[in-house]
Structure formats: C-alpha cells, structure tokens
C-alpha cells in the first residue's frame, strides 16, 4: 500500500510498516494545505492510506465516497505510540478504500 504520514504522525512509524511504501506530507509540499485540499491531492496522487493525528477530520470533511482510507492516531507522541505499534500496523493493514479507523493511544 502507498501510505502518507501527515505532519503530526511520527516518522518512526514508517520503519514498522514493512511491505508498504511510506511518504510524508512535507515531501510533496502538502504540509501547509488544509484537510480538504490534502485529501484531494492525496487521492489524486494514488495514496491508499492517510495516517493522521487529526481526530476532527471526519467532522470537518465529507468522507463519503472517498477512495482513501484514513487511520487516525489518538495521540502523536512517539513514546506513547511505540508500545502500540502492533495495533497501528494492524489498522493500516486492515484499511480499505473509504474506511475511517481510530487507534486509541492512551496517555
């Protein structure tokens, strides 16, 4: 799968998403655009999963009919995410077009 990490997602996650191609928003110059534009650009570029920390994205954007899967991390701090990498990887691996999944990160 082609996965995009948004600005709030720790880079370290990429090392654990074996078998996938992972890129970051800043590589494409998408680090300063709003969610609506971002979703359109990501889909047009062929990304299959957006890994984000923006819990409000489902309330701010109409996700109906989207081709991209969205996986939301409950927190963006690497030290909190690291112990839950198995859950994050499972959510990414289970993602299908148009789905929205939240991975709760306590702490």
Steps between C-alpha positions, in 0.01 A plus 500: 500500500601859445474680835531870581599623847359841584697758698391369840588136439844401631747399229606193697177326407625459142767251608232269634271508197695236312373407158355848448632814335486789747539871424454820699290808418802726499661294219218612273466854633165410657601592855330841485173423323162442664336161540259537206780582258722238658247220456446593135876518431571174681233313307611651168858388573385141555551470873288231662530590870536831683647453848411808704460627854211730407203351686272770364553415134183293482296791634670766289498315167241303310659157482215341304622362170868542581740249347759541773493323833563718804669366812501743793743473789356615832825678586806601302776443756743225399558383858125435535456342157803272507352242744189481278671455164339158451155662522602783266641256244189281526275801435706600196507144365122468542426836334290489186391783270261740671546370853566707811674339798616647829780343704468616859833598652465536878720728699 
